[in-house]
Amino acid sequence: MSEDVLFLDRTAVRECAAAIDVCQVVTDALVRHARGAGTLPAEGHLPWTNDRGGSCRSLAMLGALEGDGAPPVRGMKLINAATSNPALGRERAAGVSLLFDHDTARPLVLAEAGWLSAARTAAYTMVSLRHLGPPGWQELTLIGCGTLARMHLELLGAAFPRVRTVHMYDVDPRRAGALAHWNAQQRPELRTLVHATAREAVRASPVVVTATTTGEGYLPAAWLCPGVFVAHVSLADLLPDALLTAQALYVDDIGLVRDNPRRVLGALMREGRITAREPGPAGGRALDGTLGQVLTGEVAAKRPGAGHVVSNPFGMAVLDVALLAAVHEVAVRRASGRRLRLY
């Protein structure tokens, strides 16, 4: 008896993903999760500091979508990151994702996780913008110009073809310049403006996407003009007042956010300043719900008007698993990837 597993490197993952609608896969997974079909075990988190002084962490994220009239999918993502990696020419995060066989529980596929993780995050932003973003917007701001920012640009054209200008800022001007050059080569119709400060970039458009690696907040409510939508997809960019004063505040999973005090929104929930439903004793505010609840109609979709709207997903493994399952289907159909012998 011998066993093997299908391995998909990044090239194979991207080729297979090109045959699917990534935003639709994420939408369907969000709906299933909101209807109670998702399972999110506690996230494994191992932090350390490397010899360069970089903050490192390993995340083990299990997830499943079961029931709701669709085939079950189960799997996990192991994604590791070091803040010192970009200075070495490496992407900040990398790892592997797996799907599990329903009958044997064996791994069905082992895939490069960095691209998949960035794709599901960017797709979440596109879906949130469709349902929560300002009407008629044509400009977008990216704070942070690494891998995640590039993935947002990759999905932007298909999701919002009317967008004509992208504003950028990065603490490293070389990264901003590199992304602007890449964008000029890939989408010359999309004008790029690199700004000298984060505040200038934030105030330049009605849609702001934070895609940084910072562990310290810097973006206050005072920077956010009325009518702005903020996709806070990185760790700690927003200061507490930007969350506490939001016209509306949406997350991906309330329990996931509440149980993670390492991020500013999780800490505010632990302190009772932001709650799941009713205002907290410290005079805080309540979450407006999850994006999945918006998609199912369980909660109202509020677009920015007199104030700003914040989408603050923490990252659900069920989205990674659902996306890998869709990629795996294409890989099997095309006989993509290669087999790795386990024993």
C-alpha positions in Angstrom: 0.0 0.0 0.0 1.3 3.4 -0.9 -0.1 6.9 -0.8 0.5 10.1 -2.6 -0.9 13.7 -2.7 -1.4 16.1 -5.6 0.9 19.1 -5.4 0.1 22.4 -7.0 2.8 25.1 -7.1 2.0 28.7 -7.6 2.0 28.5 -11.4 -0.4 25.6 -11.4 -2.6 27.4 -8.8 -2.8 30.5 -10.9 -3.5 28.7 -14.1 -6.4 26.8 -12.5 -7.7 29.9 -10.7 -7.9 31.7 -14.1 -10.7 29.3 -15.0 -12.9 30.2 -12.0 -14.6 33.4 -10.7 -12.6 34.0 -7.5 -15.1 36.6 -6.3 -18.1 34.3 -6.8 -16.4 31.5 -5.0 -15.8 33.8 -2.0 -19.3 35.1 -2.2 -20.8 31.6 -2.1 -18.6 30.6 0.8 -19.6 33.7 2.8 -23.2 32.9 2.2 -22.8 29.3 3.3 -20.9 30.4 6.4 -23.6 33.0 7.3 -26.2 30.3 7.0 -24.4 28.1 9.6 -22.6 25.8 7.3 -19.1 27.0 8.3 -16.8 25.6 11.0 -13.9 27.6 12.2 -11.8 25.9 14.9 -9.5 28.1 17.1 -6.6 29.5 15.1 -3.2 28.2 16.0 -0.7 31.1 16.5 3.0 30.8 17.1 4.9 34.1 17.3 8.7 34.8 17.6 11.3 37.4 16.7 14.1 36.5 14.3 17.8 37.6 14.4 17.0 40.6 12.2 14.5 41.9 14.7 11.6 40.9 12.4 8.3 39.9 13.9 7.5 36.3 12.8 4.4 34.2 13.2 3.0 30.9 12.1 -0.8 30.6 11.7 -2.5 27.2 11.4 -6.1 27.8 10.2 -8.6 24.9 9.9 -12.0 25.4 8.3 -14.9 23.5 6.8 -18.1 24.1 4.9 -20.6 21.4 5.6 -24.3 21.1 4.8 -26.5 23.8 3.2 -27.2 21.4 0.3 -23.7 21.5 -1.1 -20.8 19.1 -1.0 -18.6 19.4 2.1 -15.1 20.8 1.9 -12.6 20.6 4.7 -9.0 21.7 4.9 -6.4 24.0 6.4 -4.0 26.8 5.7 -0.5 27.0 7.3 0.7 30.5 6.5 3.9 31.9 8.0 5.2 35.5 7.8 8.2 37.7 8.8 8.1 41.4 8.7 11.7 41.4 7.6 11.1 39.4 4.5 10.3 42.3 2.1 13.7 43.8 2.8 15.3 40.6 1.6 13.3 40.6 -1.6 10.9 37.9 -0.3 7.1 38.1 0.1 6.1 38.7 3.7 4.0 35.6 4.0 4.1 32.1 2.5 2.8 28.6 3.3 0.8 25.7 2.1 -2.9 24.8 2.0 -4.5 21.4 2.1 -7.9 19.8 1.4 -9.0 16.7 3.3 -10.8 13.6 1.8 -14.3 13.1 3.2 -14.0 9.3 3.6 -10.3 8.7 4.5 -9.4 12.1 6.0 -6.2 12.0 4.0 -4.9 15.1 2.3 -6.2 15.3 -1.2 -4.1 18.2 -2.4 -1.2 20.3 -1.1 -1.0 23.8 -2.7 1.1 26.9 -2.4 -0.9 29.1 -0.1 0.6 32.6 -0.5 -1.2 33.4 -3.8 -4.4 31.7 -2.7 -4.4 33.7 0.6 -3.9 37.0 -1.1 -6.5 36.2 -3.7 -9.2 35.4 -1.2 -8.4 38.5 0.7 -8.6 40.7 -2.4 -11.8 39.0 -3.5 -13.3 39.7 -0.1 -12.6 43.4 -0.7 -14.2 43.3 -4.1 -17.3 41.6 -2.7 -17.5 44.1 0.2 -17.2 47.0 -2.3 -20.0 45.7 -4.4 -22.4 45.7 -1.5 -21.0 48.3 0.9 -18.9 50.7 -1.1 -19.8 54.2 -2.1 -21.9 54.7 -5.3 -20.2 55.6 -8.5 -16.6 55.6 -7.2 -13.8 55.7 -9.8 -10.7 56.1 -7.7 -9.1 53.8 -5.1 -6.2 54.2 -2.6 -3.8 51.5 -1.7 -1.8 51.9 1.5 1.0 49.4 1.3 2.3 48.3 -2.1 3.4 44.7 -1.6 1.9 41.4 -2.7 -1.5 42.0 -1.3 -1.8 45.4 -3.0 -0.9 43.8 -6.3 -3.5 41.2 -5.9 -6.1 43.8 -5.4 -5.1 45.4 -8.6 -5.3 42.1 -10.4 -8.9 41.6 -9.4 -9.9 45.3 -9.7 -10.2 45.4 -13.5 -12.8 42.6 -13.8 -14.7 43.6 -10.7 -14.8 47.4 -11.3 -13.8 48.2 -14.9 -14.9 51.8 -14.5 -12.1 52.6 -12.0 -9.6 54.9 -13.7 -7.2 56.1 -11.0 -5.2 54.3 -8.2 -3.5 56.3 -5.5 -0.6 54.6 -3.7 1.6 55.1 -0.6 4.2 52.9 1.0 6.8 53.6 3.7 9.3 52.3 1.2 9.1 54.5 -1.9 10.8 51.8 -3.9 7.9 49.4 -3.3 5.4 52.1 -4.4 7.4 52.8 -7.5 7.7 49.1 -8.4 3.9 48.6 -8.0 3.2 51.7 -10.1 5.6 50.4 -12.8 3.9 46.9 -12.8 0.5 48.5 -13.0 1.6 50.7 -16.0 2.7 47.5 -17.8 -0.3 45.4 -17.0 -3.1 48.0 -17.1 -1.9 51.2 -18.9 -5.5 52.5 -18.9 -5.4 52.8 -15.1 -3.7 56.0 -14.0 -1.3 55.6 -11.0 -0.5 58.4 -8.5 2.2 57.8 -5.8 1.8 60.0 -2.8 4.4 61.3 -0.4 2.4 60.6 2.8 -0.2 58.2 4.0 -2.6 61.0 4.9 -2.4 62.5 1.5 -3.1 59.1 -0.1 -6.0 58.4 2.3 -7.7 61.7 1.5 -7.3 61.3 -2.2 -10.1 58.8 -3.0 -13.4 57.5 -1.6 -12.1 53.9 -1.3 -9.1 53.1 0.9 -7.5 49.7 1.1 -4.9 49.1 3.8 -2.5 46.4 2.8 0.5 47.0 5.1 2.5 44.9 7.6 2.5 47.4 10.4 1.8 46.4 14.0 1.1 49.9 15.1 -1.9 52.1 14.2 -1.4 55.4 12.5 -4.7 56.2 10.7 -7.1 58.3 12.7 -10.8 59.1 12.1 -9.7 62.7 11.2 -8.1 61.5 8.0 -11.3 60.0 6.7 -13.6 62.2 4.8 -17.4 61.7 4.8 -18.4 59.1 2.2 -15.2 57.0 2.4 -15.2 53.2 2.5 -12.2 51.6 4.3 -11.2 48.0 3.6 -9.0 47.3 6.6 -7.6 44.0 5.5 -4.2 44.3 7.1 -3.4 44.1 10.8 -3.4 47.4 12.7 -3.6 50.5 10.5 -6.7 52.0 11.9 -6.6 53.8 15.3 -9.4 53.0 17.7 -11.3 56.2 17.0 -11.6 55.4 13.3 -13.5 52.2 14.3 -15.5 53.7 17.1 -16.8 56.6 15.0 -17.6 54.6 11.9 -21.0 55.1 10.3 -21.1 51.3 9.9 -18.7 48.5 10.8 -18.7 45.1 9.3 -16.5 42.0 9.9 -16.2 38.5 8.4 -16.9 36.5 11.6 -17.8 38.0 15.0 -16.4 35.2 17.1 -13.2 35.2 15.1 -12.8 38.9 15.8 -13.8 38.8 19.4 -11.3 36.0 20.2 -8.3 37.8 18.6 -7.0 40.6 20.9 -3.8 40.9 18.8 -5.7 43.3 16.4 -7.2 46.6 17.4 -10.8 45.6 16.7 -10.5 42.4 18.8 -9.0 44.4 21.6 -11.8 46.9 21.5 -14.3 44.0 21.7 -12.5 42.5 24.6 -12.7 45.9 26.4 -16.4 46.2 25.7 -16.0 49.4 23.7 -17.3 47.6 20.6 -19.9 44.8 21.0 -21.6 42.3 18.8 -25.1 43.7 19.2 -25.6 46.3 21.9 -23.5 49.4 22.8 -20.9 48.5 25.5 -20.8 49.9 29.1 -17.9 52.2 28.1 -20.1 54.1 25.7 -18.9 52.2 22.6 -20.8 51.0 19.6 -22.1 47.8 18.2 -20.9 46.0 15.1 -23.4 46.2 12.2 -22.9 42.6 11.3 -20.9 40.4 8.9 -20.5 40.6 5.1 -22.1 37.2 4.9 -25.2 38.5 6.8 -25.3 41.4 4.3 -25.3 38.9 1.4 -28.1 36.8 2.9 -30.2 39.9 3.7 -30.0 39.2 7.5 -28.6 42.7 8.1 -28.8 45.9 6.2 -26.1 47.1 3.9 -25.0 50.6 4.8 -23.0 52.5 2.2 -20.9 55.6 3.3 -22.8 58.8 3.4 -22.3 61.5 6.1 -19.6 59.3 7.7 -17.2 56.5 6.8 -17.8 52.7 6.6 -15.2 50.2 7.6 -14.9 46.6 6.5 -12.5 44.7 8.9 -12.2 41.0 8.0 -9.7 39.0 10.1 -9.4 36.2 7.5 -11.5 33.0 7.6 -10.1 29.6 6.7 -13.4 28.6 5.1 -12.6 31.1 2.3 -9.2 29.6 1.7 -10.7 26.1 1.8 -13.5 27.0 -0.6 -11.1 28.6 -3.1 -8.7 25.7 -3.0 -11.6 23.3 -3.6 -12.6 25.2 -6.7 -8.9 25.3 -7.9 -8.6 21.5 -7.1 -11.7 20.7 -9.3 -10.0 22.5 -12.3 -6.7 20.8 -11.6 -8.3 17.3 -11.6 -10.1 18.0 -14.8 -7.0 19.3 -16.5 -4.6 16.8 -14.9 -2.6 19.7 -13.6 0.1 19.5 -10.9 2.2 16.5 -9.9 1.9 13.7 -7.5 4.1 13.5 -4.4 4.7 10.1 -2.9 4.0 10.1 0.9 5.1 6.5 1.4 
